[in-house]
Amino acid sequence: MSRWVVLLSAGLMSFSTNADSVWRPIAIHATMLAMVLFINLVFLGGLYVLSIIKGKRHRAILETQVQEAQIDFLTQVLNRRGFERRIADKRQLQGYILIVDIDDFKRINDKYGHHAGDLILQNVAARLKEALREEDMIARFGGEEFVIYAALQNKQSAEELSRRLVTSISADKYQLPGVDEPLSVTISVGVASVLDSLNVSDVTTRKGVLSSAFKSADSNLYKAKRLGKNQSVMT
């Protein structure tokens, strides 16, 4: 009996040893495979997160570039392209176009230099922008000319705004580098009404309405110049 017990024990030990020798490599291999899969998942997850971050950064850069392409670098108001794009995005236009021109700006540049002229442009742009509401728009169209779209409902409000702009600019004193006496600057403003309740898809008519308003405002600007400058004209 004891002999069978010994043989059985030896057999079990042998089976156990053989089983260990078979399953241990499998278990080790499975563990290593799981670790490799886990590392791959972490790596792929990291790549996915990085791609999202990179995509967001790329979109942010593109948005910044588009925004910068619509902003006048010197004055930090809209440029002509930005103004035209913003006004085209409006579903309905009902307000006034104001064309603002700094009086005798060439004389300022000639006498004090272009750096002084740039400072004047920056300060005038900032002052004009301060006088407007959030729904209004201002752009530098080039040189010393600014264009404003004011979403006002009546002629009286437009006249009050244009007079306020003229008074505000003329009241300021600009201290230029290397110049003892502060400099006074004035503006002339031409104002015209924009009435557009047409469908936004009617691009041709909309452009015609805006073109007509710009021509009227420009004509009024030259009237203000001929009348002595430092004033606004609206018909």
C-alpha positions as CSV (number, residue, x, y, z in Angstrom):
1,M,0.0,0.0,0.0
2,S,2.8,2.4,0.9
3,R,4.4,1.7,-2.4
4,W,1.3,2.8,-4.3
5,V,1.2,5.9,-2.2
6,V,4.8,6.7,-3.0
7,L,4.2,6.1,-6.7
8,L,1.1,8.2,-6.7
9,S,2.8,11.0,-4.9
10,A,5.7,10.9,-7.3
11,G,3.2,10.9,-10.2
12,L,1.4,14.0,-8.9
13,M,4.7,15.8,-8.3
14,S,5.8,14.9,-11.8
15,F,2.4,16.2,-13.2
16,S,2.7,19.3,-11.2
17,T,6.2,19.9,-12.4
18,N,5.2,19.3,-16.0
19,A,2.1,21.6,-15.6
20,D,4.2,24.3,-14.2
21,S,6.7,24.0,-17.0
22,V,3.9,24.2,-19.6
23,W,1.7,27.0,-18.0
24,R,4.4,29.2,-16.6
25,P,5.7,30.3,-20.0
26,I,2.1,30.8,-21.2
27,A,1.3,32.9,-18.1
28,I,4.5,35.0,-18.6
29,H,3.7,35.4,-22.3
30,A,0.1,36.4,-21.6
31,T,1.3,39.0,-19.0
32,M,3.9,40.4,-21.4
33,L,1.2,40.6,-24.1
34,A,-1.2,42.4,-21.8
35,M,1.5,44.9,-20.9
36,V,2.4,45.5,-24.5
37,L,-1.3,46.0,-25.3
38,F,-1.7,48.4,-22.4
39,I,1.4,50.4,-23.5
40,N,0.0,50.5,-27.1
41,L,-3.3,51.7,-25.8
42,V,-1.7,54.4,-23.7
43,F,0.5,55.4,-26.7
44,L,-2.5,55.6,-29.0
45,G,-4.5,57.4,-26.5
46,G,-1.7,59.9,-26.1
47,L,-1.5,60.4,-29.9
48,Y,-5.3,60.9,-30.0
49,V,-5.1,63.6,-27.3
50,L,-2.2,65.3,-29.0
51,S,-4.0,65.3,-32.3
52,I,-7.0,67.0,-30.6
53,I,-4.8,69.6,-29.0
54,K,-2.9,70.1,-32.2
55,G,-6.2,70.5,-34.1
56,K,-7.4,73.1,-31.7
57,R,-4.2,75.0,-31.8
58,H,-4.3,74.9,-35.6
59,R,-7.8,76.2,-35.7
60,A,-6.9,78.9,-33.1
61,I,-4.0,80.0,-35.3
62,L,-6.2,80.1,-38.4
63,E,-8.8,82.1,-36.6
64,T,-6.1,84.5,-35.4
65,Q,-4.7,84.9,-38.9
66,V,-8.2,85.6,-40.3
67,Q,-8.8,88.1,-37.5
68,E,-5.5,89.8,-38.0
69,A,-6.2,90.0,-41.8
70,Q,-9.3,92.1,-41.0
71,I,-7.6,94.4,-38.5
72,D,-5.6,97.5,-39.3
73,F,-2.2,96.9,-37.7
74,L,-1.6,100.6,-36.7
75,T,-4.9,101.6,-35.2
76,Q,-6.3,98.1,-34.2
77,V,-9.7,98.9,-35.7
78,L,-11.1,97.0,-38.7
79,N,-9.6,97.5,-42.1
80,R,-11.6,97.8,-45.3
81,R,-11.7,94.0,-45.8
82,G,-12.9,93.5,-42.2
83,F,-15.5,96.2,-42.4
84,E,-16.9,94.8,-45.7
85,R,-17.0,91.3,-44.3
86,R,-18.8,92.3,-41.1
87,I,-21.3,94.4,-42.8
88,A,-22.0,91.6,-45.3
89,D,-22.7,89.3,-42.4
90,K,-25.5,91.5,-41.1
91,R,-29.0,90.2,-42.0
92,Q,-30.4,93.7,-42.0
93,L,-28.9,97.1,-42.3
94,Q,-30.7,100.1,-40.8
95,G,-28.5,102.9,-39.7
96,Y,-26.0,105.5,-40.9
97,I,-22.6,105.6,-42.6
98,L,-20.2,108.2,-41.3
99,I,-17.0,108.9,-43.2
100,V,-14.4,110.6,-40.9
101,D,-11.4,112.4,-42.2
102,I,-8.6,114.1,-40.1
103,D,-8.2,117.7,-41.3
104,D,-4.9,118.8,-42.7
105,F,-3.3,115.4,-41.9
106,K,-0.7,115.8,-44.6
107,R,0.5,119.0,-43.0
108,I,0.9,117.2,-39.7
109,N,3.0,114.5,-41.4
110,D,5.1,117.1,-43.3
111,K,5.8,119.2,-40.2
112,Y,6.2,116.7,-37.4
113,G,7.1,113.5,-39.3
114,H,5.3,110.2,-40.0
115,H,5.8,108.9,-36.5
116,A,3.8,111.8,-35.1
117,G,1.2,111.1,-37.8
118,D,1.0,107.5,-36.6
119,L,0.4,108.6,-33.0
120,I,-2.4,111.0,-34.1
121,L,-4.0,108.1,-36.1
122,Q,-3.9,105.8,-33.1
123,N,-5.3,108.4,-30.7
124,V,-8.1,109.5,-33.1
125,A,-9.1,105.9,-33.7
126,A,-9.2,105.1,-30.0
127,R,-11.3,108.2,-29.3
128,L,-13.7,107.4,-32.1
129,K,-14.1,103.8,-31.0
130,E,-14.8,105.0,-27.4
131,A,-17.8,107.0,-28.6
132,L,-19.4,104.1,-30.3
133,R,-21.6,101.3,-29.0
134,E,-20.8,97.6,-29.2
135,E,-23.1,97.0,-32.2
136,D,-21.5,99.8,-34.2
137,M,-18.4,99.3,-36.4
138,I,-15.4,101.4,-37.2
139,A,-12.7,100.8,-39.8
140,R,-9.7,102.6,-41.2
141,F,-10.1,102.7,-44.9
142,G,-6.7,104.0,-45.6
143,G,-4.6,107.1,-44.9
144,E,-6.4,109.4,-42.5
145,E,-9.9,108.2,-43.4
146,F,-12.2,106.2,-41.1
147,V,-15.6,104.7,-41.8
148,I,-18.3,104.1,-39.2
149,Y,-21.5,102.2,-39.4
150,A,-23.8,103.2,-36.6
151,A,-27.0,101.2,-36.1
152,L,-29.1,104.2,-35.2
153,Q,-32.8,104.5,-35.8
154,N,-33.2,108.1,-36.7
155,K,-31.5,111.2,-38.2
156,Q,-31.4,113.1,-34.9
157,S,-29.3,110.4,-33.3
158,A,-26.9,110.3,-36.2
159,E,-26.5,114.1,-36.1
160,E,-25.9,114.0,-32.4
161,L,-23.3,111.2,-32.8
162,S,-21.4,113.0,-35.6
163,R,-21.3,116.3,-33.6
164,R,-20.1,114.5,-30.5
165,L,-17.3,112.9,-32.5
166,V,-16.2,116.3,-33.9
167,T,-16.3,117.9,-30.5
168,S,-14.5,115.1,-28.8
169,I,-11.6,115.1,-31.2
170,S,-11.1,118.8,-31.3
171,A,-11.1,119.0,-27.4
172,D,-8.1,116.6,-27.2
173,K,-4.6,117.9,-27.0
174,Y,-1.8,115.6,-28.3
175,Q,1.7,115.9,-26.8
176,L,4.1,114.8,-29.5
177,P,7.7,113.7,-28.8
178,G,10.1,116.6,-29.2
179,V,7.3,119.2,-29.5
180,D,6.8,121.7,-26.7
181,E,3.3,122.8,-27.5
182,P,0.5,120.2,-27.5
183,L,-1.1,119.7,-30.9
184,S,-4.9,120.1,-31.6
185,V,-6.5,118.0,-34.3
186,T,-9.9,118.3,-35.9
187,I,-12.0,116.1,-38.1
188,S,-14.7,116.5,-40.8
189,V,-17.5,114.0,-41.0
190,G,-19.9,113.2,-43.8
191,V,-23.1,111.3,-42.8
192,A,-25.6,109.4,-44.9
193,S,-28.5,107.0,-44.1
194,V,-28.6,103.3,-44.9
195,L,-32.0,101.8,-45.2
196,D,-31.9,98.1,-46.1
197,S,-34.6,95.7,-45.1
198,L,-34.0,93.5,-48.1
199,N,-33.3,89.8,-48.0
200,V,-29.7,89.0,-47.2
201,S,-29.4,86.9,-50.3
202,D,-30.1,89.9,-52.6
203,V,-26.4,90.8,-52.8
204,T,-26.6,93.0,-55.8
205,T,-29.3,95.3,-54.3
206,R,-27.5,95.3,-50.9
207,K,-24.2,96.4,-52.6
208,G,-26.1,99.1,-54.5
209,V,-27.7,100.4,-51.3
210,L,-24.3,100.6,-49.5
211,S,-22.6,102.1,-52.5
212,S,-25.3,104.8,-52.6
213,A,-24.9,105.5,-48.9
214,F,-21.1,105.7,-49.2
215,K,-21.3,108.2,-52.1
216,S,-23.7,110.4,-50.2
217,A,-21.5,110.3,-47.1
218,D,-18.4,111.1,-49.2
219,S,-20.2,114.0,-50.8
220,N,-21.2,115.4,-47.4
221,L,-17.6,115.0,-46.2
222,Y,-16.4,117.2,-48.9
223,K,-19.1,119.7,-48.1
224,A,-17.9,119.8,-44.5
225,K,-14.3,120.4,-45.8
226,R,-15.5,123.3,-48.1
227,L,-17.5,124.9,-45.2
228,G,-14.3,125.2,-43.1
229,K,-13.7,121.7,-41.7
230,N,-14.1,120.7,-38.0
231,Q,-17.8,119.9,-38.6
232,S,-20.2,117.3,-39.8
233,V,-22.7,117.5,-42.7
234,M,-25.7,115.3,-43.2
235,T,-28.4,115.6,-45.9
